[in-house]
Amino acid sequence: MRTRTVLSAVVLTLPASLAAAPPARAAETAQVVTGPVSAPGGVSTATCPRGTHLTGGGYRLQPDAEGPVRASGPTADATGWSAQAERGSVVAFAVCETED
């Protein structure tokens, strides 16, 4: 049995107005904000600075942490990220973006 490979190409022609457009710039700039180290079993919250908005977040368990993370998510007002370890300490971080 023979195997045949088929190759194809698509050529697009752009209008001159699009071909000469300047390169796009990023509309937003990301900033990572870190919260304080929580007390064992306590909550750490990272809050986005004024003029920015939350796009995500997470946490980092500290060496004293044992067991799972109890909670990790955006704050109720969506201006930051909070995390809580079951046992031990945690640090929350928020990813915040601002318009350029």
C-alpha atoms as one frame of an Amber mdcrd trajectory, in Angstrom:
protein
   0.000   0.000   0.000   1.380   3.416  -0.938   0.941   6.527   1.170   0.457
   9.815  -0.585   1.113  13.205   0.992  -0.826  16.174  -0.275   0.529  19.664
   0.306  -1.408  22.817  -0.345  -0.742  26.514   0.006  -3.017  29.485   0.475
  -1.914  32.884  -0.746  -3.740  35.931   0.530  -3.471  39.363  -0.987  -4.122
  42.179   1.460  -5.410  45.583   0.423  -2.664  48.219   0.438  -4.311  49.982
   3.415  -3.923  46.860   5.586  -0.503  45.868   4.312   0.924  49.247   5.348
  -0.691  49.367   8.796   1.672  49.997  11.722   2.377  47.074  14.065  -0.169
  46.556  16.838   0.721  47.503  20.407  -0.458  45.779  23.539  -3.441  47.598
  25.008  -2.767  46.483  28.561   0.194  45.921  30.850   0.201  43.078  33.386
   1.410  43.526  36.943   1.709  40.786  39.579   0.880  41.879  43.134   1.840
  39.676  46.090  -0.059  39.577  49.368   1.514  39.102  52.793   2.401  35.683
  54.219  -0.648  34.475  56.138  -0.623  33.245  59.696  -0.892  29.435  59.865
  -4.416  28.603  58.636  -5.055  32.281  57.899  -5.888  34.158  54.701  -3.496
  36.057  52.425  -5.000  38.662  50.073  -3.274  40.444  47.191  -5.148  43.590
  46.098  -4.824  45.232  42.684  -3.742  48.883  42.779  -6.145  51.671  41.808
  -6.439  52.047  38.036  -5.993  48.328  37.376  -8.342  45.362  37.151  -7.956
  41.729  38.181  -7.349  39.181  35.417  -6.269  36.190  37.500  -4.350  35.030
  40.519  -3.028  32.155  42.529  -1.084  31.181  45.605   2.216  29.777  46.830
   2.316  27.476  49.849   4.988  28.238  52.405   7.378  25.566  53.752   5.289
  25.158  56.934   2.131  24.255  54.954   0.807  20.729  55.279  -2.258  19.512
  53.458  -4.422  21.095  50.799  -5.389  24.681  50.116  -8.759  25.452  51.678
  -9.635  28.350  49.337  -8.176  30.259  46.398 -10.093  32.745  44.280 -11.015
  36.332  43.525 -12.154  38.569  46.364 -15.890  39.291  46.650 -15.443  42.694
  44.994 -13.117  41.262  42.277 -10.293  43.677  43.130  -7.834  41.027  44.291
  -7.110  37.370  45.015  -7.292  35.529  48.356  -5.951  32.139  49.417  -6.056
  30.064  52.593  -4.115  26.900  53.424  -5.708  24.081  55.414  -2.686  23.959
  57.728   0.263  26.314  57.477   0.918  29.573  55.672   0.200  30.742  52.148
   0.937  33.779  49.966  -1.696  34.975  47.468  -0.873  36.786  44.250  -3.072
  38.767  41.877  -2.482  39.447  38.192  -3.664  42.987  37.504  -3.797  44.859
  34.195  -3.973  48.515  33.331  -4.852  50.309  30.111  -1.866  51.957  28.403
